[in-house]
Amino acid sequence: MKKMILAHKIQLDPNNSQKHYFAKAAGTARFAYNWALEEWGRQYSVGFKVTESSLRRQLNAIKHEKYPWMLEVTKCAAQLAIMNLGRAFANYFNKLSDYPQYHKKWRHDSFGISNDQFKIDGRKICIPKLGWVRMTEELRFAGKIMGAVVSRTAGKWFVSVQVVLPEAEPIHQHHNIDSAVGIDLGVQNLAVLSNGAKVAGAKAYKALRPRIRRLSKSLSRKTGGRKGECKSKNYIRAQIKLAGLHARIANIRKDETHKLTSMITKNYSIIGIEKLNIAGMLKNHRLARSISDMSFFEFRRQIEYKSKMTGSKLNIADWHYPSSKLCSTCGYKMEGDLPLSIREWECPICKSHHDRDINAAINLKNNAVSYTVSACGELVSVTTSTKQELSNQSG
Ligand SMILES: [Zn+2]
C-alpha cells in the first residue's frame, strides 16, 4: 500500500518560561545551522570532504566546552538543524536550489525534535528538558509519528507533527461532500487542495531559473537588444536558446499539471476552482508571471475537458467570490484587503487559524458543493466545519 506523510500544524499554548525555552532552542538551531554552514565552507576550502554527519560529530565534541548553553535545550535542536543544512547542500549540488544562506532571527525561528524524543498525550506534548506544553487541539492523525518541528509565526508558537498514513483509496461515489474538492492555484505551490494537500510541483523552474536569467542578460547586451537595432546572428541564436528553455519549463509544468488534473477528475465528482485572477497575475514579477500564467491556463483547460470525460461537475467560482477572505469555519468575511504576503490568518469571530491557501480551497469546495446541490436538486450534506491545517511534506 502506498504511504504518504502528512503534517498537522497545531498552535501551542506555552507559558512564559516555555516561550523562553522555545526561543532558546530556536536560537540554538539557528546557531548550529550557521556554525555548520561556515565550517562547511572553511573545511571545504582547505580540501576536506565535508558531510553533515561529520559536522554534527564535531559540534557535539566541542559544545560542552565552547557552547555550554546548547545543553539547556533538546539535543535535537542542533542535530536536526545540521541535518537540514545537509539537505540544503544536497539540493544545491543537485542544482535544485542556490547555495545555502545563513539563517536569520525572526525569519528562521524553529527547531526540530526527532520522534524518539517527544510524546503526545491528548492536547499536550512533552519536550525534552522542558516537560509538558499545552496544545490548542489534538493531533488529527493516528499513524506512526515521524518527527515534529516547533516554529514561531507572527509571534505565536506552533508544532507541526509529521505522521505516516496509508494513502487513501480513490472515492467513486457521486455527489457527496466526501467526493468534492476545492483547488486553489498559486505561485508558491502548483495547487493547494481543500483536503490540505499542497502540490509543490516540479523544481524545474527553480533549477532552470539561473540559466534563464543569465541568457536574458547576455541577450540584452548583444547587438539587436535595443529598439531599432538590427538583430545580429548572435542575438538570434541566443533568443532561440532562451525560447527553448522557456519551452522546456512549460513542458515539465504541463506534464505535472496533467498528473494533477487526472488525479482530481478521477477521484472527485465535484470540483471547485477559481476564475483566473488576471489583475493579480499582472502584479507578479514578469518571469514568474509568464510561467505561472501558462500553468493556470493549462490547468483550467485540462480540468475542463477531463471533468467532462469523467462526469465530474466542475464549478468555477464567480469572479467576485472572496475565497481567500471568507472564514471556512464560520463564514465570516474579512473586510479590506488580504495581501498575498499574509500566508496565515486568524478569524476574529471563531478564532480559527487559517492557512491562507487551504482556507481558500475549502471555500471553493463548499461553494462548488452548494452550487451543485441547487443545480441538481440532489441531497448533499454540507458541512462547514472542514477546517484543516494538514499539509503534506512537500508543502
Ligand atoms: Zn471564523
Boltz pocket constraint, residues with backbone or C-beta under 6 A from the ligand:
constraints:
  - pocket:
      binder: B
      contacts: [[A, 327], [A, 328], [A, 329], [A, 330], [A, 331], [A, 332], [A, 347], [A, 348], [A, 349], [A, 350], [A, 351], [A, 352]]
      max_distance: 6.0
